[in-house]
Amino acid sequence: MASRVFAQRLASTMAATSKVARPAARVQAVPKRTLTTQRMTPFQTVKRQQPSMIQASARNAFAARRQYSSEIADAMVQVSQNIGMGSAAIGLGGAGIGIGVVFGSLLLAVSRNPALRGQLFSYAILGFAFVEAIGLFDLMVAMMCKYV
């Protein structure tokens, strides 16, 4: 389209400045191809309809989220999912605090009695595992609030 406009402007500019022969008629654009209806056998008809039916059933089968009747309802569901994920993720801060308390207590206990360092370290690792497990459970709940 742009090249046609440019060619017309160039031709009109050249015609105004000099004597140039102009074509008597404009060249029309090639019409778009149209599909012709052909007679198809029943097998070809079923074959042509089959992929769209498969795609529609696959869309319905794998639709993870419920489709709501209005955009406002869908937006409200999204907002509530985000609020739920944020409020569930607050517990991750508690897990971080718990890990800090466990290792801070380990340092305090080792500084008071260095002879028990190995035994205290094993207790600290056990406490770390429990606190980390609670943090992972909290993260799992937060992700479930958002994506399920």
C-alpha positions as CSV (number, residue, x, y, z in Angstrom):
1,M,0.0,0.0,0.0
2,A,2.8,2.4,0.9
3,S,4.7,1.7,-2.2
4,R,1.6,2.4,-4.3
5,V,1.1,5.8,-2.6
6,F,4.8,6.6,-3.1
7,A,4.6,5.7,-6.7
8,Q,1.6,7.8,-7.3
9,R,3.2,10.8,-5.6
10,L,6.4,10.3,-7.6
11,A,4.4,10.1,-10.8
12,S,2.4,13.3,-10.1
13,T,5.6,15.2,-9.1
14,M,7.3,14.1,-12.3
15,A,4.3,15.0,-14.4
16,A,4.1,18.5,-12.9
17,T,7.8,19.1,-13.6
18,S,8.2,17.5,-17.0
19,K,6.3,16.1,-19.9
20,V,5.9,12.4,-19.1
21,A,3.5,10.0,-20.8
22,R,0.9,8.7,-18.3
23,P,-0.8,5.4,-18.6
24,A,-4.4,5.7,-19.7
25,A,-5.8,3.4,-17.0
26,R,-4.8,2.4,-13.6
27,V,-3.6,-1.1,-12.9
28,Q,-6.1,-2.8,-10.5
29,A,-4.9,-4.9,-7.6
30,V,-5.1,-8.6,-7.9
31,P,-8.3,-9.8,-6.2
32,K,-8.0,-12.1,-3.3
33,R,-8.4,-15.7,-3.8
34,T,-11.7,-17.1,-2.9
35,L,-12.3,-20.7,-1.8
36,T,-14.5,-22.7,-4.2
37,T,-16.9,-25.2,-2.7
38,Q,-16.1,-28.7,-3.9
39,R,-18.0,-31.8,-3.4
40,M,-16.5,-33.8,-0.6
41,T,-17.0,-37.4,0.3
42,P,-18.4,-38.1,3.8
43,F,-15.0,-39.3,4.9
44,Q,-13.4,-36.0,3.9
45,T,-16.1,-34.1,5.7
46,V,-15.5,-36.0,9.0
47,K,-11.8,-35.7,8.5
48,R,-12.1,-31.9,8.2
49,Q,-14.4,-31.6,11.2
50,Q,-12.4,-33.9,13.5
51,P,-9.5,-31.5,14.5
52,S,-11.8,-28.7,15.7
53,M,-13.8,-31.2,17.8
54,I,-10.6,-32.6,19.3
55,Q,-9.3,-29.1,20.1
56,A,-12.6,-28.1,21.7
57,S,-12.8,-31.2,23.9
58,A,-9.1,-30.8,24.8
59,R,-9.8,-27.2,25.9
60,N,-12.7,-28.3,28.0
61,A,-10.8,-31.3,29.5
62,F,-7.6,-29.3,30.4
63,A,-9.2,-26.1,31.5
64,A,-7.7,-25.7,35.0
65,R,-9.6,-22.7,36.0
66,R,-13.3,-22.2,36.2
67,Q,-14.6,-19.7,33.6
68,Y,-16.8,-17.1,35.3
69,S,-19.7,-15.3,33.6
70,S,-18.3,-11.8,34.1
71,E,-14.9,-10.2,34.0
72,I,-15.6,-8.6,37.4
73,A,-16.1,-12.0,39.0
74,D,-12.9,-13.2,37.4
75,A,-11.0,-10.2,38.6
76,M,-12.4,-10.7,42.2
77,V,-11.1,-14.3,42.2
78,Q,-7.7,-13.1,41.0
79,V,-7.5,-10.5,43.8
80,S,-8.6,-12.9,46.4
81,Q,-6.0,-15.4,45.3
82,N,-3.3,-12.8,45.5
83,I,-4.4,-11.7,49.0
84,G,-4.5,-15.3,50.2
85,M,-1.0,-16.0,48.8
86,G,0.4,-12.8,50.5
87,S,-1.2,-13.6,53.8
88,A,0.0,-17.2,53.7
89,A,3.5,-16.1,52.8
90,I,3.8,-14.1,56.0
91,G,4.8,-17.3,57.8
92,L,8.0,-17.5,55.7
93,G,9.2,-14.6,57.8
94,G,8.6,-16.6,60.9
95,A,10.6,-19.5,59.5
96,G,13.5,-17.1,58.8
97,I,13.3,-15.8,62.4
98,G,13.2,-19.4,63.7
99,I,16.4,-20.3,61.8
100,G,18.1,-17.3,63.2
101,V,17.0,-18.2,66.7
102,V,18.3,-21.8,66.4
103,F,21.7,-20.8,65.2
104,G,22.0,-17.9,67.6
105,S,21.3,-20.3,70.4
106,L,23.9,-22.6,69.0
107,L,26.5,-19.9,69.1
108,L,25.6,-19.0,72.7
109,A,25.6,-22.6,73.9
110,V,29.0,-23.3,72.2
111,S,30.5,-20.1,73.7
112,R,29.4,-21.2,77.2
113,N,30.6,-24.8,76.9
114,P,32.9,-25.5,73.9
115,A,33.3,-29.2,74.9
116,L,29.7,-30.0,73.8
117,R,30.1,-28.4,70.3
118,G,29.4,-31.7,68.3
119,Q,26.3,-32.6,70.3
120,L,24.9,-29.1,70.3
121,F,25.5,-28.8,66.5
122,S,23.5,-32.0,65.9
123,Y,20.6,-30.6,67.9
124,A,20.9,-27.3,66.0
125,I,20.7,-29.1,62.7
126,L,17.6,-31.0,63.9
127,G,16.0,-27.7,64.9
128,F,16.9,-26.2,61.6
129,A,15.3,-29.1,59.8
130,F,12.1,-28.7,61.7
131,V,11.9,-24.9,61.2
132,E,12.7,-25.3,57.5
133,A,10.0,-27.9,57.1
134,I,7.4,-25.5,58.6
135,G,8.7,-22.8,56.2
136,L,8.3,-25.2,53.2
137,F,4.8,-26.2,54.3
138,D,3.9,-22.5,54.5
139,L,5.3,-21.9,51.0
140,M,3.3,-24.8,49.7
141,V,0.1,-23.4,51.2
142,A,0.9,-20.0,49.7
143,M,1.3,-21.5,46.2
144,M,-1.9,-23.5,46.6
145,C,-3.8,-20.3,47.5
146,K,-2.6,-18.8,44.2
147,Y,-2.6,-21.6,41.7
148,V,-5.3,-24.0,42.9
